[in-house]
Amino acid sequence: MAKVSFRNVWKKYGDLPAVKDLNIECPDGSFLSILGPSGCGKSSTMRMVAGLEHITAGQILFDERPINNLAPKDRDVAMVFENYALYPHKSVFENMANPLKLRGQDPDRIKERVTAAANLLEISELLQRRPQELSGGQKQRVAIGRAIVREPNLFLFDEPIAHLDAKLRAHMRGEIKHLQRTLGTTMIYVTHDQLEAMSMADQIAVMHEGELQQLGTPREVYNKPVNAWVAGFVGEPAMNFVDVGLQHKADKIHFTHPNFSIAVTEEQQRLLTAGTWPNALRMGIRPDAMSISMTRPKGDHITGKIFVTELLGGDMIVDVDLEDSRIRVKTSTEFEGLEGETCYMTVNRDKWHAFSKDTGSAVY
């Protein structure tokens, strides 16, 4: 096992920075997910850890030991690729045994470790098959098994389940998380899918345009995003954003908009008055932190018109038009509002957010 540290790490391709001043601590035995859209620098970061890319500046350390100048074979890292990278002419057993044969391991020891990995991954009956005889999920298990037999100090997963269908991806998320807990080996997992990161990782490093936006637990990243970009990227359905003004009414601060005027909580008012925020902010509210009704409620609420309803199995998403924007509300399938009708929404104010319109940074 290994603790992995990124200290002021940069990666440039020519003059173009792909990773900018990255600082992350990945504790020994933990599961870190590097999350971000295509082109954000996450794969470049993983390739630097594996030794497949040169580090332009800064240091990557394993247990406080710099590995910048170590050859890939000397880093004791096992990597699982997006495309499986199996030898088509070799059996499953031979594919999994290949790293050990290259090291000159004893044949009996090789058989023992391959058999143990196959049992762990529940692919023992596939050991004599060729890759072309396997499904996508089975190929992925073989690729993971090939990494496991090496008993490395660090696992690197580069979008390993991106090519699988939705049902199999959901199954493999649980399998990989259980595997990491069973082995106790440090794992760094790169993905663009926020659902994978949220459901599997101990910590998530959210990246955008080469920069680390936020590092925290899934709960922290979801409930306390540091800026509007993280808030909009993490969560499904995505967070709603509405530009609002600030107005003092009877010693309370209200978020104002042509469709509503809602007072903030006492704690939120303290945060708003403590900073030098302009009189216009961006309100953020997740679809599941709102309720919708066709009857006007008492107290503060948002008025809008139904644009469309989307049935998602046990839930329904309602798209609602406001004066200058559209928001989405998650509700039950019993909701009977029709397109074009006026509806009313109440907000869980303990779960809404405020961001600067200029910088995107979070007020709360």
Secondary structure, DSSP 8 states (H G I E B T S, - for coil): ---EEEEEEEEEETTEEEEEEEEEEE-TT-EEEEE--TTSSHHHHHHHHHTSS---EEEEEETTEE-TTS-GGGS-EEEE-TT----TTS-HHHHHHHHHHHTT--HHHHHHHHHHHHHHHT-GGGTTS-GGGS-HHHHHHHHHHHHHTT--SEEEEESTTTTS-HHHHHHHHHHHHHHHHHH--EEEEEES-HHHHHHH-SEEEEEETTEEEEEE-HHHHHHS-SBHHHHHHSSSS--EEEEEEEEEETTEEEEEETTEEEE--HHHHHHHHHTT--SEEEEEE-GGGEEEESS--SSS-EEEEEEEEEEETTEEEEEEE-SS-EEEEEEETT----TT-EEEEEE-GGG-EEEETTT-BB--
